[in-house]
Each structure stands twice: as structure tokens, then as C-alpha cells.
Amino acid sequence: MSSTSATTTTAGVISLNKKAAVESTEPQFPDVNTIRKAIPAYCFQPTVARSMSYVVRDLALAGALVYGALTFIPQLSNPWARAAAWAAYTFAQGLVGTGLWILAHECGHGAFSLHRGVNDTVGWALHSLLGVPYFSWKFSHARHHQFTGHMHKDMAFVPATREDHERKRATQWWHSDLLEDAPAFVLLKLLGHQLFAWPTYLLFNVSSGPRSLQPNKNTAWYRVSHFDPFSAVFRPNEAIFILLSDIGLGLVGFGLYLAAQQLDATTVFLLWGIPWFWVHHWLIAITYLHHNHPDVKHYDENGWTFVKGALATVDRDFGWIDRHLFHGIIGTHVVHHLFARIPFYYAEDATEAIKPMLGDLYHQEKGSFYGDLWTTFNHCKFVENDPAMPGVMKWNKPRTA
């Protein structure tokens, strides 16, 4: 090749690189090892004693609430006072139960201790007690972390695309967008989302990406359950653990049946059933708001990397409830997605360590938690290609025409 040709070729490459830099405004992301080095080493060292102390504390709180409800509420002669007392109990027990859920979540990630046997024993017991299939959730949730923000492989809260959204509008005789500005209708949809999103996820794997299931498996709607050992959600070698999850739920169900024989079904429903709805309301609200925000991106297979997906999450503020009952899960979720083995009691230290490095790549929202839930549910309808960033999907409201 002549020197003139080489110079021309080099100039052409430089020109293309400059063009690519102009066309894409995507920021530069540090690699995961660089981020890890900014975090103190002790943040990766959970201890059984400290982790178990929170389990004991939360179980003691839950037991005290049950004792108080059974001892004092029946003494209230006024039916309205009894109803108010039960409402207060179920709300409080829902908060405590959410804390226990998060401790089991720590077990599933290996952040509870350095011992897998301890993690799985405690996690299985706590999640079973809360009506959650521990190993089933552990496996699918791990893939959510592995592919967070991936439009095809993420296991949770994968948004609709503009094409999907508008195809439904064009082919269905009625679409919910017709009433999107009616607060009563939006409230009804939001209540349905909060009450039923968790059970429909467990039963039908709703909100997961189209390529999140295992290849060469039956992916019919009735074969994607978290309770089916041979579900398309799981690998063949995971089947025995799904069965163990089901056994845990069966034991708890039998225990509730025996409790209903001693008390009555209504009392057991008040003691356990309504708090179950509260716990999973909080679970869905927390997870939804961690992964849905107008400024947070999603990625197709050409644009996604682990770090980009992990940073496509939002830390939020829920005051003392998050810090003291929810074990900080709401306010330290970004670092949790980067390094899920960091125990929650070091997550704030780790977050502060990485914030200077991440700069604008770190997303935090300090507004009203419930206000943000309403706003996000109204505005984050679907994603579309970002013309300034190839491989990146940005949020957009639906067209009104």
C-alpha cells in the first residue's frame, strides 16, 4: 500500500471515529473492576452474627405484633375500634414482613453470610414463612441481576417498546390510553398493579424479556410458573430446588391450616393474609421504582453491558422506614446491582465510596415515594430508540393522536 493510500485510510478512520463521537452522546462507563476497587474491602465481608441479629430482631417484632393483636384487639367492644386496630396491625406487620423478605433476599444473593448452607437455610425458612418460593425466586432474580436493563433477557419490569404499544392500539378495539388522563382509571390500574403484579409474575413470568426463558423448553403460558420444577424459567439441574421451595410453601400452608383450626380462618387471614398483600405491595413498589424513571435507560443487545444495566437503577428515599425496617434497600439499590454480595449494613458505605467516581451516572431521587410511584406509573409507558445513542432505549409518553 502506498503512503498516500495509507494516509487516506487513516484519515478516513479518524473521520469515522469523529462522526461516531458526534452521533452518540452516551457517557463513558467505568468497568466493574474499577468500581470495585473504590469500595473498602470490609464491605464484602458479611458476618453470621450480625446478619442473624437482624433476623432475630424482626422475628421478635413480628411475634410481638401477633401477640398484641390476639391479646388486645378482641377486648375492644366497639367494632370500628377493632377494625382500626386490625388495620394498624396489618400495616405494621406488613412493614416488618417486608424487612424479613429483604433479609431472605440477602440470603439469595449470598450477602447474608459467607456460607451458602447458612444462606439457603435461613432464606428458605424466611421466604417460605412469607409465602415466597425461595429457590425459584433466587434463580430468576439472579438472572434479573445478571441482565438488568436488557430488553430481551432481563427477568423483571422489561418495558413495552413504542412498536409494541402502538401495535396494540392499532389492533385492539379498546386501549387503556383512551382513559390515561382520568385519575380514577389510573388509580384503579395502579391498585391492580400493586395487588396482583407479584402473584402474576410468579405464576406467568409477566414483565420478563422475550429471551429470558430457557431454550428448548415448553414456553406455553402454563409452563412458565415459579412453582413448576420443570418450568421454562429454570434449568434442568434446578428442578430439585424448585421442589424444595414448593415443600416449604406446603409446610407453611399446613401450619396456617392448623392455626385456623385453633383460631378461625378470618383471624388467620387478618394475622397473615392481609400482611402478605402489604409485603408484596411494598416489594412491587420498591422494585418498580428502582427500575423505572424518566432518566433511566434500557438497552438492546447491541448497547447493553453489565455495568450499564446495573447503573440503570435509581436510589430513592423512604426515610426511617427504609433505614430501620427495610434495611436500606430503597436507598442503596444502585450499589446492590453492581455488587449483590455486599450486605445491606455496608451498602451505604459502599454507595458513598462509588458516588464520586460515577458522577452523573449515579441516579438518585429524593422526592415523595408515593408521589413518584404515581408520576412514574403515569409517565413511563414505553421505551423507544434514542437516536443520539445507538443501542439505548429511552422512555417516552404515548402519542395522543
RODO-2510 file (C-alpha; in nm, 4 decimals, decimal comma):
residues 401
     n   res          X          Y          Z
     1     m     0,0000     0,0000     0,0000
     2     s     0,1384     0,3413    -0,0875
     3     s     0,1976     0,6072     0,1747
     4     t    -0,0713     0,8209     0,0130
     5     s    -0,3263     0,5383     0,0396
     6     a    -0,2274     0,4702     0,3992
     7     t    -0,2674     0,8381     0,4861
     8     t    -0,6059     0,8467     0,3160
     9     t    -0,7180     0,5326     0,5005
    10     t    -0,6004     0,6697     0,8353
    11     a    -0,7784     0,9980     0,7698
    12     g    -1,0920     0,8055     0,6856
    13     v    -1,0795     0,6090     1,0113
    14     i    -1,0272     0,9285     1,2106
    15     s    -1,3174     1,0877     1,0266
    16     l    -1,5448     0,7912     1,1080
    17     n    -1,4418     0,7976     1,4726
    18     k    -1,5182     1,1698     1,4927
    19     k    -1,8538     1,1103     1,3277
    20     a    -1,9381     0,8328     1,5727
    21     a    -1,8425     1,0577     1,8633
    22     v    -2,0697     1,3305     1,7321
    23     e    -2,3603     1,0940     1,6629
    24     s    -2,3508     0,9249     2,0037
    25     t    -2,3748     1,1274     2,3224
    26     e    -2,3684     0,8250     2,5508
    27     p    -2,1422     0,8820     2,8520
    28     q    -1,8375     0,6701     2,9250
    29     f    -1,8949     0,3938     3,1791
    30     p    -1,6179     0,2647     3,4066
    31     d    -1,5578    -0,1100     3,4118
    32     v    -1,6823    -0,3126     3,7070
    33     n    -1,3352    -0,3826     3,8492
    34     t    -1,2540    -0,0116     3,8596
    35     i    -1,5731     0,0487     4,0558
    36     r    -1,4991    -0,2435     4,2880
    37     k    -1,1568    -0,1020     4,3783
    38     a    -1,3195     0,2165     4,5082
    39     i    -1,5143     0,0192     4,7718
    40     p    -1,3492    -0,0680     5,1058
    41     a    -1,2720    -0,4396     5,1365
    42     y    -1,4746    -0,4811     5,4581
    43     c    -1,7934    -0,4046     5,2641
    44     f    -1,7698    -0,7502     5,1058
    45     q    -1,7432    -0,9343     5,4406
    46     p    -2,0801    -1,0197     5,5973
    47     t    -2,0857    -1,1929     5,9366
    48     v    -2,3357    -1,4548     6,0520
    49     a    -2,3724    -1,2969     6,3954
    50     r    -2,4597    -0,9509     6,2679
    51     s    -2,6906    -1,0756     5,9936
    52     m    -2,8709    -1,3152     6,2291
    53     s    -2,9210    -1,0366     6,4822
    54     y    -3,1492    -0,8627     6,2338
    55     v    -3,3425    -1,1849     6,1736
    56     v    -3,3947    -1,2291     6,5472
    57     r    -3,4989    -0,8656     6,5854
    58     d    -3,7501    -0,8771     6,3001
    59     l    -3,8973    -1,2107     6,4092
    60     a    -3,9335    -1,0713     6,7614
    61     l    -4,1165    -0,7665     6,6236
    62     a    -4,3448    -0,9891     6,4164
    63     g    -4,4160    -1,2130     6,7153
    64     a    -4,4896    -0,9160     6,9400
    65     l    -4,7380    -0,7804     6,6866
    66     v    -4,9164    -1,1169     6,6659
    67     y    -4,9266    -1,1442     7,0450
    68     g    -5,0597    -0,7912     7,0804
    69     a    -5,3255    -0,8443     6,8124
    70     l    -5,4534    -1,1687     6,9666
    71     t    -5,4411    -1,0351     7,3221
    72     f    -5,5794    -0,6853     7,2963
    73     i    -5,7878    -0,6456     6,9795
    74     p    -6,0595    -0,8951     7,0892
    75     q    -6,1047    -0,6882     7,4077
    76     l    -6,2229    -0,3888     7,2048
    77     s    -6,6017    -0,3829     7,2221
    78     n    -6,6517    -0,1191     6,9533
    79     p    -6,6441    -0,2820     6,6061
    80     w    -6,4974     0,0319     6,4484
    81     a    -6,2181     0,0351     6,7048
    82     r    -6,1485    -0,3318     6,6328
    83     a    -6,1410    -0,2634     6,2589
    84     a    -5,8995     0,0273     6,3108
    85     a    -5,6788    -0,1866     6,5341
    86     w    -5,6658    -0,4667     6,2779
    87     a    -5,5841    -0,2146     6,0039
    88     a    -5,2970    -0,0783     6,2135
    89     y    -5,1738    -0,4308     6,2878
    90     t    -5,1786    -0,5458     5,9246
    91     f    -4,9948    -0,2327     5,8092
    92     a    -4,7286    -0,2636     6,0789
    93     q    -4,6883    -0,6371     6,0216
    94     g    -4,6540    -0,5689     5,6503
    95     l    -4,3611    -0,3377     5,7215
    96     v    -4,1923    -0,5927     5,9472
    97     g    -4,2626    -0,8702     5,6984
    98     t    -4,1013    -0,6656     5,4222
    99     g    -3,7896    -0,6390     5,6372
   100     l    -3,7851    -1,0173     5,6741
   101     w    -3,8378    -1,0506     5,2980
   102     i    -3,5313    -0,8335     5,2396
   103     l    -3,3216    -1,0423     5,4787
   104     a    -3,4192    -1,3534     5,2816
   105     h    -3,3300    -1,1569     4,9676
   106     e    -2,9828    -1,1059     5,1192
   107     c    -2,9597    -1,4832     5,1627
   108     g    -3,0494    -1,5424     4,7992
   109     h    -2,7638    -1,3187     4,6872
   110     g    -2,5075    -1,4679     4,9224
   111     a    -2,4851    -1,1366     5,1100
   112     f    -2,6196    -1,2740     5,4397
   113     s    -2,3040    -1,4710     5,5179
   114     l    -2,0050    -1,6313     5,3502
   115     h    -2,1634    -1,9758     5,3943
   116     r    -2,4040    -2,0997     5,1275
   117     g    -2,5671    -2,3524     5,3606
   118     v    -2,6492    -2,0823     5,6167
   119     n    -2,7782    -1,8503     5,3456
   120     d    -3,0070    -2,1065     5,1851
   121     t    -3,1393    -2,2447     5,5162
   122     v    -3,2285    -1,9015     5,6542
   123     g    -3,3556    -1,7739     5,3194
   124     w    -3,5716    -2,0818     5,2584
   125     a    -3,7236    -2,0585     5,6080
   126     l    -3,7958    -1,6851     5,5919
   127     h    -3,9290    -1,6764     5,2389
   128     s    -4,1438    -1,9848     5,2944
   129     l    -4,2890    -1,8190     5,6043
   130     l    -4,3816    -1,5221     5,3826
   131     g    -4,5370    -1,7385     5,1096
   132     v    -4,2446    -1,6970     4,8675
   133     p    -4,0811    -1,9874     4,6766
   134     y    -3,7239    -1,9206     4,7888
   135     f    -3,5092    -2,1095     4,5384
   136     s    -3,7436    -2,0305     4,2497
   137     w    -3,7124    -1,6618     4,3227
   138     k    -3,3383    -1,6914     4,3920
   139     f    -3,2665    -1,8345     4,0460
   140     s    -3,4874    -1,5994     3,8441
   141     h    -3,3803    -1,2973     4,0482
   142     a    -3,0137    -1,3793     3,9901
   143     r    -3,0801    -1,3609     3,6153
   144     h    -3,2548    -1,0291     3,6655
   145     h    -2,9322    -0,9040     3,8219
   146     q    -2,7210    -1,0628     3,5508
   147     f    -2,9154    -0,8897     3,2723
   148     t    -3,0621    -0,5800     3,4375
   149     g    -3,1820    -0,3292     3,1796
   150     h    -3,1534    -0,5776     2,8901
   151     m    -3,4642    -0,5503     2,6722
   152     h    -3,4554    -0,9198     2,5805
   153     k    -3,3013    -1,1061     2,8743
   154     d    -3,3979    -0,9177     3,1902
   155     m    -3,6359    -1,1127     3,4146
   156     a    -3,8351    -0,8244     3,5623
   157     f    -4,0042    -0,4997     3,4570
   158     v    -3,8988    -0,5086     3,0933
   159     p    -4,0967    -0,2180     2,9434
   160     a    -4,3010    -0,2215     2,6248
   161     t    -4,1481    -0,0674     2,3137
   162     r    -4,3183     0,2041     2,1111
   163     e    -4,3810    -0,0530     1,8354
   164     d    -4,5491    -0,2960     2,0774
   165     h    -4,7535    -0,0201     2,2327
   166     e    -4,8793     0,1225     1,9057
   167     r    -4,9448    -0,2227     1,7588
   168     k    -5,1851    -0,2866     2,0463
   169     r    -5,3515     0,0476     1,9902
   170     a    -5,3981    -0,0318     1,6236
   171     t    -5,5297    -0,3863     1,6658
   172     q    -5,7427    -0,3670     1,9805
   173     w    -6,0895    -0,2156     1,9721
   174     w    -6,0232    -0,0557     2,3109
   175     h    -5,6968     0,0556     2,4690
   176     s    -5,6280     0,1924     2,8165
   177     d    -5,4653     0,5039     2,6664
   178     l    -5,8167     0,6262     2,5941
   179     l    -5,8532     0,6905     2,9677
   180     e    -5,4898     0,7657     3,0551
   181     d    -5,5736     1,1175     3,1777
   182     a    -5,8591     1,0025     3,4047
   183     p    -5,7159     0,9865     3,7596
   184     a    -5,9759     0,7348     3,8770
   185     f    -5,8855     0,4937     3,5969
   186     v    -5,5120     0,5342     3,6569
   187     l    -5,5677     0,4730     4,0282
   188     l    -5,7609     0,1544     3,9509
   189     k    -5,4792     0,0311     3,7252
   190     l    -5,2185     0,1170     3,9863
   191     l    -5,4099    -0,0709     4,2574
   192     g    -5,4324    -0,3745     4,0309
   193     h    -5,0603    -0,3459     3,9628
   194     q    -4,9776    -0,3334     4,3325
   195     l    -5,2122    -0,6151     4,4339
   196     f    -5,1555    -0,8649     4,1562
   197     a    -4,8196    -0,7978     3,9859
   198     w    -4,6309    -1,0280     4,2247
   199     p    -4,8578    -1,3357     4,2000
   200     t    -4,8882    -1,2987     3,8212
   201     y    -4,5084    -1,2793     3,7969
   202     l    -4,4732    -1,5994     3,9976
   203     l    -4,7442    -1,7786     3,8016
   204     f    -4,6935    -1,6485     3,4481
   205     n    -4,3500    -1,4785     3,4442
   206     v    -4,5093    -1,1495     3,3370
   207     s    -4,2849    -0,8476     3,2651
   208     s    -3,9832    -1,0626     3,1700
   209     g    -3,7885    -1,0277     2,8466
   210     p    -3,8738    -1,2424     2,5426
   211     r    -3,5394    -1,4263     2,5612
   212     s    -3,5265    -1,4713     2,9377
   213     l    -3,6614    -1,8283     2,9293
   214     q    -3,4526    -2,1417     2,8891
   215     p    -3,4067    -2,2602     2,5283
   216     n    -3,5577    -2,5887     2,4100
   217     k    -3,8292    -2,5830     2,6762
   218     n    -4,2064    -2,5593     2,6513
   219     t    -4,2795    -2,1868     2,6908
   220     a    -4,6583    -2,2106     2,6914
   221     w    -4,8215    -1,9774     2,9434
   222     y    -4,8890    -2,2661     3,1821
   223     r    -4,5230    -2,3837     3,1765
   224     v    -4,3524    -2,0637     3,2965
   225     s    -4,4562    -2,0779     3,6613
   226     h    -4,2146    -2,0341     3,9507
   227     f    -4,3851    -2,3318     4,1185
   228     d    -4,3249    -2,5822     3,8365
   229     p    -3,9931    -2,7719     3,8778
   230     f    -3,9826    -2,8190     3,5000
   231     s    -4,0795    -2,4629     3,4142
   232     a    -3,9098    -2,2915     3,1198
   233     v    -3,7856    -2,0338     3,3701
   234     f    -3,5386    -2,2852     3,5174
   235     r    -3,2509    -2,5053     3,4086
   236     p    -3,2949    -2,8839     3,4411
   237     n    -3,0498    -2,9078     3,7336
   238     e    -3,2569    -2,6536     3,9294
   239     a    -3,5727    -2,8674     3,9380
   240     i    -3,4976    -3,0282     4,2756
   241     f    -3,4601    -2,6858     4,4357
   242     i    -3,7915    -2,5670     4,2920
   243     l    -3,9462    -2,8744     4,4544
   244     l    -3,7854    -2,7784     4,7861
   245     s    -3,9389    -2,4324     4,7503
   246     d    -4,2804    -2,5900     4,6969
   247     i    -4,2327    -2,8118     5,0034
   248     g    -4,1563    -2,5046     5,2130
   249     l    -4,4776    -2,3391     5,0953
   250     g    -4,6710    -2,6590     5,1636
   251     l    -4,5411    -2,6749     5,5210
   252     v    -4,6375    -2,3135     5,5851
   253     g    -4,9794    -2,3712     5,4279
   254     f    -5,0333    -2,6688     5,6580
   255     g    -4,9279    -2,4577     5,9544
   256     l    -5,1807    -2,1909     5,8602
   257     y    -5,4483    -2,4609     5,8311
   258     l    -5,3707    -2,5837     6,1828
   259     a    -5,3767    -2,2254     6,3103
   260     a    -5,7197    -2,1764     6,1529
   261     q    -5,8441    -2,4830     6,3418
   262     q    -5,7297    -2,3321     6,6701
   263     l    -5,8446    -1,9787     6,5966
   264     d    -6,0589    -1,9295     6,2868
   265     a    -5,9975    -1,8649     5,9192
   266     t    -6,0837    -1,4952     5,9426
   267     t    -5,8372    -1,4352     6,2245
   268     v    -5,5599    -1,6196     6,0407
   269     f    -5,6333    -1,4178     5,7284
   270     l    -5,6035    -1,0980     5,9303
   271     l    -5,2859    -1,2165     6,1014
   272     w    -5,1084    -1,3493     5,7900
   273     g    -5,3101    -1,2954     5,4716
   274     i    -5,3527    -0,9182     5,4683
   275     p    -4,9907    -0,8583     5,5763
   276     w    -4,8952    -1,0857     5,2825
   277     f    -5,0627    -0,8356     5,0481
   278     w    -4,8868    -0,5470     5,2215
   279     v    -4,5463    -0,7145     5,1934
   280     h    -4,5849    -0,7739     4,8230
   281     h    -4,7270    -0,4291     4,7666
   282     w    -4,4016    -0,2933     4,9086
   283     l    -4,1951    -0,5410     4,7106
   284     i    -4,3556    -0,4393     4,3806
   285     a    -4,3489    -0,0648     4,4568
   286     i    -3,9813    -0,0739     4,5578
   287     t    -3,8703    -0,2829     4,2604
   288     y    -4,0824    -0,0854     4,0136
   289     l    -3,9408     0,2475     4,1266
   290     h    -3,5855     0,1159     4,1259
   291     h    -3,6097     0,0329     3,7562
   292     n    -3,8495     0,2913     3,6172
   293     h    -3,7617     0,6589     3,5943
   294     p    -3,7738     0,9044     3,3017
   295     d    -3,3949     0,9487     3,3160
   296     v    -3,3043     0,5797     3,3346
   297     k    -3,2268     0,3928     3,0124
   298     h    -3,2810     0,0410     2,8855
   299     y    -3,0617    -0,1300     2,6272
   300     d    -3,0953    -0,3635     2,3327
   301     e    -2,8460    -0,6448     2,2788
   302     n    -2,6081    -0,4151     2,0894
   303     g    -2,5932    -0,1480     2,3584
   304     w    -2,6145    -0,3464     2,6815
   305     t    -2,3283    -0,4175     2,9198
   306     f    -2,3449    -0,5360     3,2802
   307     v    -2,2324    -0,2005     3,4193
   308     k    -2,4776    -0,0040     3,2059
   309     g    -2,7620    -0,2258     3,3230
   310     a    -2,6586    -0,2117     3,6882
   311     l    -2,6427     0,1687     3,6735
   312     a    -2,9860     0,1838     3,5083
   313     t    -3,1364     0,1800     3,8580
   314     v    -3,2433     0,4522     4,0978
   315     d    -3,1785     0,5049     4,4672
   316     r    -3,4758     0,6613     4,6420
   317     d    -3,5621     0,7952     4,9859
   318     f    -3,8202     0,6475     5,2222
   319     g    -3,6971     0,7888     5,5490
   320     w    -3,6742     0,5915     5,8717
   321     i    -3,8924     0,3079     5,7419
   322     d    -3,6292     0,2226     5,4822
   323     r    -3,3335     0,2727     5,7137
   324     h    -3,4712     0,0845     6,0147
   325     l    -3,7329    -0,1610     5,8840
   326     f    -3,6498    -0,2162     5,5151
   327     h    -3,2753    -0,2475     5,5812
   328     g    -3,1829     0,0336     5,3424
   329     i    -3,2913    -0,1488     5,0263
   330     i    -3,4646     0,1589     4,8813
   331     g    -3,1739     0,3972     4,9281
   332     t    -2,8809     0,1738     4,8245
   333     h    -3,0079    -0,0224     4,5267
   334     v    -2,7533     0,1003     4,2724
   335     v    -2,4554    -0,0483     4,4551
   336     h    -2,6623    -0,3603     4,5240
   337     h    -2,7000    -0,4157     4,1500
   338     l    -2,3297    -0,3660     4,0954
   339     f    -2,2225    -0,5956     4,3811
   340     a    -2,5097    -0,8012     4,5160
   341     r    -2,2888    -0,9777     4,7734
   342     i    -2,2386    -0,6592     4,9757
   343     p    -2,4530    -0,6977     5,2919
   344     f    -2,7114    -0,4274     5,3469
   345     y    -2,5367    -0,2932     5,6588
   346     y    -2,2359    -0,1928     5,4471
   347     a    -2,4300    -0,0799     5,1410
   348     e    -2,4431     0,2850     5,2449
   349     d    -2,0653     0,2944     5,2930
   350     a    -2,0173     0,1320     4,9523
   351     t    -2,2585     0,3777     4,7917
   352     e    -2,0724     0,6775     4,9280
   353     a    -1,7452     0,5267     4,8039
   354     i    -1,8588     0,4956     4,4414
   355     k    -2,0632     0,8141     4,4031
   356     p    -1,7629     1,0421     4,3311
   357     m    -1,6436     0,8070     4,0574
   358     l    -1,9846     0,7653     3,8956
   359     g    -2,0862     1,1307     3,8945
   360     d    -2,3909     1,1789     3,6729
   361     l    -2,4064     0,8036     3,6049
   362     y    -2,5416     0,7612     3,9581
   363     h    -2,9190     0,8130     3,9776
   364     q    -3,0885     0,9264     4,2954
   365     e    -3,4403     1,0570     4,3530
   366     k    -3,5311     1,2183     4,6851
   367     g    -3,8925     1,3077     4,6113
   368     s    -4,2027     1,1596     4,7694
   369     f    -4,2004     0,7809     4,7342
   370     y    -4,5749     0,7538     4,6753
   371     g    -4,5767     1,0694     4,4657
   372     d    -4,3050     0,9212     4,2461
   373     l    -4,4989     0,5955     4,2187
   374     w    -4,7995     0,7852     4,0842
   375     t    -4,5934     1,0040     3,8495
   376     t    -4,3833     0,7182     3,7157
   377     f    -4,6855     0,4982     3,6594
   378     n    -4,8470     0,7812     3,4618
   379     h    -4,5488     0,8815     3,2505
   380     c    -4,3272     0,5762     3,1939
   381     k    -4,5459     0,3980     2,9383
   382     f    -4,2955     0,2553     2,6897
   383     v    -3,9420     0,2969     2,5551
   384     e    -3,8131     0,3805     2,2095
   385     n    -3,4753     0,4018     2,0370
   386     d    -3,2686     0,7017     2,1384
   387     p    -3,1383     0,8496     1,8112
   388     a    -2,8441     1,0092     1,9928
   389     m    -2,7311     0,6807     2,1490
   390     p    -2,7304     0,3629     1,9368
   391     g    -2,8422     0,0595     2,1352
   392     v    -3,0084     0,2762     2,4006
   393     m    -3,3823     0,2867     2,4713
   394     k    -3,5353     0,5938     2,6359
   395     w    -3,8723     0,6462     2,7998
   396     n    -4,1461     0,8283     2,6145
   397     k    -4,5118     0,9001     2,6745
   398     p    -4,7579     0,7537     2,4230
   399     r    -4,8857     0,9653     2,1399
   400     t    -5,2314     1,1062     2,1958
   401     a    -5,3320     1,1083     1,8305
***
